[in-house]
Structure formats: structure tokens, C-alpha cells
Amino acid sequence: MFEGRVALVTGGTRGIGAAITECLVESGASVAAGYSRGKENAEQFVKRLGTNGSRVTVHQGRVDDVDDCNRVVKEVMDRFGRIDYLVNNAGITVDKTVRKMTVDDWRQVLDVNLSGAFQMTKALLEHMIERGSGRIVNISSVIGETGNVGQANYAASKAGLFGFTKSLALEMAQRGITVNCVAPGFIETEMVAAIPEPVLAKVVEKIPQRRLGRPEEVARVVRFLLEDESSYITGAVYSINGGLDM
């Protein structure tokens, strides 16, 4: 399906990002997976995929650092010669109520989750424009739609991705580049596993399907949006949350 294509997935060695990387590799793409920490985990992830680095590479860098973004894009270009797809998946949480949240807590989350998507896109966009094609998918969250106690910074960053997606989609609509957004609900990842069990149980009770989502369920939607046949979809937000926001 994606033979000869190259994807850059930020936060691509853990959780939803790892599932996206694996899904795209299984579909024939070469994938450059970004990570900010956990070099050993990243290397083990590549070994587990069994490509021996031929179609999967890992790149350490912080999406909240402009220089790192430019360097990672250059590394991928030097390795593969092209980048067809960008998946802005990297994200963090620093959960506190607004009364207890510091300015640094706020900025840290916005810098990674929202500004990071802008900076990675900016680093790559001219290459896509020159080639006249490209796919960009931003990973948001149901929390950007509903809000959540103790997550004002996270909710704001993820809601910001909706506006960023739609604005960039408009700008790129006649340049062969689509820009879409995926908004997962509560998915079985390390981030969700850190939620205290009693709290998580109450969350699951609110989900009409009464279960957490699986990372591969998100990955399949991302893959769909990257396909050539999805070229008429742009500026869209796909919710994957078991009906949580109905």
C-alpha cells in the first residue's frame, strides 16, 4: 500500500505513536520514529519490528526545540531522500488544577503538544510544497473537545490542534497536501495506565462502549487518512472514543 513512501511520526516509539509506526511499516512504508527520551526503549522497539533499521529509524529530539525539529527532518531526508507523511503525535501531560498550575506547567504542555506540531510541520512543509504532495495528521484528544478537571493546559493544547489543522488545511488545499486531525478518547497506553484505578473505572462507565480503546484502532484511522484514496478529505477531525463525546 505504502511501498516507497516515508513517514515521520513524532513520539513514534511508545503508545499510540508506536502503534502508528507499526501499522505503517506493515503497510509497506518506511518510518522515521521520533522520541525525546528513552533511547534503549526506542532501539528495542526497532528490534521488535524486525526491520534491522532498513525501513524504521529512530531519531532523538524535542519537538519543543526548533533546532531539533529542523535537525530531525534533515536526518530523515538524508536517510530516505523524501518525507511523504507527517504524523504529529508527540504529547505530554502535567496535570494540576488551574489554581495549582504554574506558568511553567502551562507553557511546557503547550510548547510540546501544540507548538511542537507547528514546528515540526514548519520544518517539513516546504519539502511537501516543492513535491506538490503530502499528508499531515495531527493527533489531538477528546479532552480538547470536552475539557477535563486538572487538564486545562492539555485540553487547551489539544483544542488548539483543531484550529491549527483547519487553518493549515485551507492554506494547503490547492497544493496537493491534506491536513487532518484524529482525536482519540481514552486508549490503553502508559499515559492512561497512570490514572488511578478508581478514577479510570468511572471514566469507563461514561464511555457508551464501556471499554478503553486500543492503540491499533487509532493507527488504522491514521493509515486511512494517509492513503492516496483519501485525497478528498482535509480539515477533518476524526473522533475515536467509543462514543464518549456524543
HELIX and SHEET records of a PDB file:
HELIX    1   1 GLY A   15  GLU A   26  1                                  12    
HELIX    2   2 LYS A   39  LEU A   49  1                                  11    
HELIX    3   3 VAL A   66  PHE A   80  1                                  15    
HELIX    4   4 VAL A  103  LEU A  110  1                                   8    
HELIX    5   5 ASP A  111  SER A  115  3                                   5    
HELIX    6   6 GLY A  116  ARG A  131  1                                  16    
HELIX    7   7 ILE A  143  THR A  146  1                                   4    
HELIX    8   8 ALA A  152  MET A  172  1                                  21    
HELIX    9   9 GLU A  190  ALA A  193  1                                   4    
HELIX   10  10 GLU A  197  LYS A  206  1                                  10    
HELIX   11  11 PRO A  215  LEU A  226  1                                  12    
HELIX   12  12 ASP A  228  SER A  230  5                                   3    
SHEET    1   A 7 VAL A  56  GLN A  60  0                                        
SHEET    2   A 7 SER A  30  TYR A  35  1                                        
SHEET    3   A 7 VAL A   6  VAL A   9  1                                        
SHEET    4   A 7 TYR A  85  ASN A  88  1                                        
SHEET    5   A 7 GLY A 134  ILE A 139  1                                        
SHEET    6   A 7 ILE A 177  PRO A 184  1                                        
SHEET    7   A 7 VAL A 237  ILE A 240  1                                        
END                                                                             
